[in-house]
């Protein structure tokens, strides 16, 4: 395929309610939508770089710069047989995984449409439905948290992940376990703790958590290995895993027993699949993390989560979970049994609502041959 037009669209979507984590409070979500056009086919992707450098060093302006000045010029107007050829043209660009992932996702969508197959099928997906989970921000009181969980259980969600931070942790775990003895419960620390908190995590061992996500430094692998030796609950790494090499190191060191795969964090679907395959060979379960994506990014996550080793529910909730209106049609919904259907139409399997996209657009930039 030859892509002769590529567009970057900076969007800002307002959240239904503030999302509170150890990193701060989010009231909206800024991302970059990437559109590629060639030979009558349009592909869509989403770069999940945010407006702040709190989760990652990448932000919307840095990702825009890398896409505009390096990634797009390397492939614009070139004849490409597959996604791998495109990646080879800009492999010398180091880091900037979220910028790369946004463009790569659009290419995957376009190539899948050119073959008239779904993105899931192109990736090697095996499921028609995936298990969905919900991520709940830090709440003001235990009772409010219990009410939140009750609401999501009624919607069909079976797995709950709660955000924790120093001072807002064990009391929420205790309250939820008392109220819901059989709840599939995870906690996510977003790097808010240190090895000085080993006693806290040993205490959490008593409450049957399925995992503790990224308790220590955002760039750490080694110290997590020390913590994992001290506690029974499996550690899941997120922020500190950016590649297959990081995954190998984490598993070899015993730093975790579970891996969260976010396409944006690891540079795209290609690296995600490599990590998935390696973890499968080591009997390490994986799940798909979320970055409050619009329906474009969510569609890619759903397709990825249909691969065989995604055996744990991902952070892939319904469109209405975070946004009043999504920018795709149909919007993503949760089935009564807590699953989500994997789109079967070509590419990402949903249509972009151009009117809604325009409504949330801050700026655009178009690149043509």
C-alpha positions in Angstrom: 0.0 0.0 0.0 1.0 3.6 -0.6 -0.2 6.1 2.0 -0.3 9.6 0.4 -2.1 11.4 3.1 -1.6 11.2 6.9 -3.5 13.4 9.4 -2.9 14.1 13.1 -5.9 15.1 15.2 -5.4 16.4 18.8 -8.5 15.6 20.7 -9.7 16.5 24.2 -12.5 14.3 25.7 -14.2 15.3 29.0 -14.5 12.5 31.5 -17.9 11.8 33.1 -16.3 12.1 36.5 -12.8 12.9 37.8 -10.4 9.9 37.8 -8.2 10.0 40.9 -4.9 8.0 41.1 -1.6 8.3 43.0 -0.4 10.6 40.2 -3.2 13.1 40.6 -6.7 13.9 39.3 -7.8 13.7 35.7 -10.9 15.6 34.5 -10.3 15.1 30.8 -8.2 13.1 28.4 -6.0 14.5 25.6 -4.8 12.1 22.9 -3.7 12.1 19.3 -5.8 10.4 16.7 -3.8 9.3 13.7 -5.5 8.8 10.3 -3.7 7.3 7.3 -5.2 7.3 3.8 -4.0 5.3 0.7 -5.5 3.5 -2.2 -9.1 4.3 -1.1 -8.6 2.9 2.4 -8.5 4.8 5.7 -6.8 3.5 8.8 -7.3 4.9 12.3 -5.0 4.8 15.3 -4.7 6.5 18.7 -1.6 7.7 20.5 -2.3 7.6 24.2 0.3 10.2 25.2 -1.4 12.5 27.6 -1.4 16.2 28.4 0.9 15.7 31.4 4.2 13.7 31.8 3.0 11.9 34.9 2.4 8.4 33.6 5.1 8.6 30.9 7.7 11.2 29.8 5.7 11.4 26.5 3.0 14.1 26.2 0.8 15.2 23.4 3.3 17.9 22.2 6.3 15.5 22.3 4.4 12.7 20.4 3.1 15.3 17.9 6.7 16.4 17.3 8.0 12.9 16.8 5.1 11.9 14.5 5.3 15.1 12.5 9.1 15.4 12.1 10.3 11.8 12.0 7.8 9.0 11.8 5.4 10.3 9.2 8.1 11.6 6.8 9.7 8.1 6.9 6.6 6.3 5.4 4.6 9.0 3.6 4.4 8.1 -0.1 6.4 4.9 0.3 5.2 1.5 -1.1 4.7 -0.8 1.9 3.8 -4.5 1.8 3.0 -4.8 5.5 3.3 -3.1 8.9 6.8 -4.6 9.5 8.2 -2.7 6.5 6.9 0.6 7.9 8.5 -0.1 11.3 11.8 -0.8 9.6 11.8 2.7 8.1 11.8 4.4 11.5 13.4 1.9 13.7 16.4 4.2 14.4 14.0 6.5 16.4 14.7 5.6 20.0 11.9 5.5 22.6 8.7 7.5 22.0 6.6 4.4 22.2 3.3 6.2 22.4 4.0 8.2 19.2 5.0 5.0 17.4 2.0 3.0 18.6 -0.4 5.6 17.4 0.9 5.4 13.8 1.4 1.7 13.9 -2.2 1.1 15.0 -3.5 3.1 12.0 -1.3 1.0 9.7 -2.6 -2.2 11.2 -6.2 -1.0 10.7 -5.5 0.0 7.1 -3.7 -3.3 6.2 -6.5 -5.4 7.8 -9.1 -3.5 5.8 -7.1 -4.0 2.6 -7.3 -7.8 3.3 -11.0 -7.5 4.3 -10.4 -9.1 7.7 -10.9 -8.0 11.2 -8.0 -6.6 13.3 -8.4 -9.4 15.7 -8.1 -12.0 13.0 -5.0 -10.3 11.5 -3.4 -10.3 15.0 -4.1 -14.0 15.5 -7.0 -13.5 17.9 -9.0 -16.6 19.0 -11.9 -15.2 21.0 -15.3 -13.8 19.9 -15.7 -12.2 23.4 -13.3 -11.0 25.9 -13.6 -10.7 29.7 -13.8 -7.0 30.7 -12.8 -5.4 34.0 -13.1 -2.0 35.5 -10.5 0.3 37.0 -11.8 2.5 39.9 -10.0 5.7 41.0 -9.3 6.5 44.6 -12.5 7.3 46.4 -13.1 9.7 49.4 -14.4 6.9 51.8 -14.7 3.2 52.0 -18.5 3.4 51.7 -18.3 5.4 48.5 -15.9 2.7 47.1 -18.4 -0.1 48.1 -21.2 1.8 46.4 -19.1 2.1 43.2 -18.3 -1.6 43.2 -21.9 -2.5 43.7 -22.9 -0.4 40.7 -20.3 -2.0 38.5 -21.3 -5.5 39.6 -24.8 -4.7 38.6 -23.6 -3.7 35.1 -22.0 -7.1 34.8 -18.3 -6.4 35.6 -16.7 -9.3 37.5 -13.2 -8.0 38.1 -12.5 -4.8 40.0 -9.2 -3.0 40.1 -8.9 -0.1 42.6 -6.2 2.6 42.6 -4.3 2.9 45.8 -1.8 5.5 47.3 -0.2 5.9 50.7 -3.0 6.6 53.2 -5.6 5.3 50.8 -4.9 1.6 50.6 -5.4 -1.2 53.1 -8.6 0.3 54.5 -10.2 0.1 51.1 -9.0 -3.5 50.6 -10.3 -4.5 54.0 -13.7 -2.9 53.4 -14.2 -4.4 50.0 -13.2 -7.9 51.1 -15.5 -7.8 54.0 -18.4 -6.6 51.8 -17.6 -8.9 48.9 -15.8 -12.0 50.1 -15.6 -13.6 46.6 -14.9 -10.4 44.6 -12.1 -10.7 42.0 -10.1 -7.8 43.4 -6.8 -6.2 42.2 -5.0 -3.1 43.4 -2.9 -0.6 41.3 -0.3 1.6 43.0 1.1 3.4 40.0 4.6 3.4 41.5 3.5 5.1 44.7 5.4 2.9 47.2 9.0 1.8 48.1 10.6 -1.2 49.8 10.0 0.5 53.1 6.4 -0.5 52.6 7.0 -4.3 52.6 4.9 -4.7 55.8 1.9 -3.1 54.1 2.0 -5.5 51.2 2.5 -8.5 53.5 -0.7 -7.4 55.2 -2.5 -7.2 51.8 -1.5 -10.9 51.4 -4.3 -11.7 53.9 -7.1 -10.4 51.6 -6.9 -12.7 48.6 -5.9 -10.1 46.0 -5.2 -11.6 42.5 -2.4 -9.1 41.9 -0.7 -5.9 43.0 0.1 -3.7 40.0 3.3 -1.6 39.8 3.8 -1.0 43.5 7.4 0.4 43.2 9.3 2.8 40.9 7.9 3.5 37.5 11.2 2.5 35.9 12.2 -0.2 38.3 12.5 -4.0 37.7 15.1 -5.0 40.2 13.5 -3.8 43.4 10.2 -5.5 42.4 12.1 -8.8 42.4 13.0 -8.1 46.1 9.4 -7.3 47.0 8.0 -10.3 45.1 10.2 -12.7 47.2 8.7 -11.2 50.4 5.0 -11.5 49.5 2.6 -14.1 48.3 0.4 -12.0 46.1 1.6 -11.8 42.5 3.1 -8.6 41.4 2.1 -7.3 37.9 4.4 -4.9 36.1 3.1 -2.0 34.0 5.0 1.2 33.8 8.5 -0.4 33.9 7.9 -2.8 31.0 8.5 -1.1 27.6 9.7 -3.9 25.4 10.2 -7.6 25.0 13.7 -7.2 26.6 12.2 -5.6 29.7 9.8 -8.5 29.9 12.6 -11.0 29.7 14.5 -9.2 32.4 11.5 -9.0 34.7 10.6 -12.7 34.4 14.3 -13.8 34.7 14.7 -11.8 37.9 11.4 -12.9 39.3 10.1 -9.4 39.5 6.6 -10.3 38.7 4.2 -13.2 37.9 1.9 -11.3 35.6 2.4 -8.7 32.9 0.1 -5.8 31.9 0.5 -5.2 28.1 -0.5 -1.7 26.9 0.2 -1.2 23.2 0.9 2.5 23.7 3.5 1.8 26.4 5.4 -0.8 24.4 5.3 0.8 21.0 2.4 -0.9 19.3 0.7 -4.2 18.5 3.9 -5.7 17.0 5.8 -5.5 20.2 2.7 -6.4 22.2 2.4 -9.7 20.3 6.1 -10.5 20.9 5.6 -9.9 24.6 2.4 -12.0 24.6 4.1 -14.9 22.8 7.1 -14.8 25.1 5.0 -14.7 28.3 2.9 -17.6 26.9 6.1 -19.7 26.5 7.0 -19.0 30.2 3.4 -19.6 31.5 3.1 -15.9 32.5 -0.5 -14.7 32.1 -1.0 -11.3 30.5 -3.9 -8.8 30.4 -4.5 -5.6 28.4 -4.2 -2.3 30.2 -6.1 0.8 29.3 -5.2 4.5 29.0 -8.8 5.9 29.0 -8.8 5.5 25.2 -11.5 6.7 22.9 -13.3 4.0 20.9 -10.5 4.0 18.3 -7.9 3.0 20.8 -10.3 0.8 22.7 -11.1 -1.2 19.5 -7.4 -2.0 19.1 -7.2 -3.1 22.7 -10.2 -5.4 22.3 -8.6 -7.0 19.2 -5.3 -7.5 21.1 -7.1 -9.0 24.1 -8.6 -11.7 21.9 -5.2 -13.4 21.6 -4.9 -16.7 23.5 -2.6 -15.7 26.4 -4.8 -12.8 27.5 -6.3 -14.9 30.2 -7.1 -12.2 32.7 -9.8 -9.5 32.3 -8.3 -6.2 31.0 -9.1 -2.6 31.7 -11.5 -2.6 28.8 -14.7 -1.2 30.0 -17.7 0.2 28.0 -17.5 3.6 26.2 -20.0 5.0 28.7 -17.7 4.1 31.6 -15.6 7.3 31.0 -17.3 9.4 28.3 -20.8 10.7 27.7 -20.2 10.2 24.0 -17.6 8.2 22.2 -16.2 9.0 18.8 -17.0 5.6 17.2 -20.2 3.9 16.2 -21.3 1.5 17.6 -19.9 2.3 21.0 -18.4 -0.4 23.1 -20.8 -2.0 25.6 -20.5 -4.7 28.3 -22.7 -7.8 28.0 -24.6 -9.0 31.1 -22.1 -11.7 31.6 -19.2 -9.2 32.0 -17.8 -9.8 28.5 -17.3 -7.5 25.5 -17.8 -8.6 21.9 -14.8 -8.5 19.6 -15.6 -6.6 16.4 -15.7 -8.8 13.3 -15.9 -6.2 10.6 -12.7 -5.3 8.6 -10.1 -3.4 10.5 -11.0 -2.0 13.9 -14.6 -3.0 13.2 -16.2 0.3 14.1 -16.9 3.5 12.3 -15.5 6.9 13.4 -18.3 9.4 14.1 -16.8 12.4 12.2 -19.3 14.9 13.7 -18.3 13.8 17.2 -14.6 13.8 16.3 -14.8 17.4 15.1 -16.6 18.4 18.3 -13.6 17.2 20.5 -10.8 18.3 18.1 -8.4 21.0 19.3 -6.1 21.1 16.3 -5.2 19.2 13.1 -2.2 18.8 10.9 -2.3 17.1 7.4 0.7 15.7 5.6 0.4 14.9 1.8 2.8 13.6 -0.8 
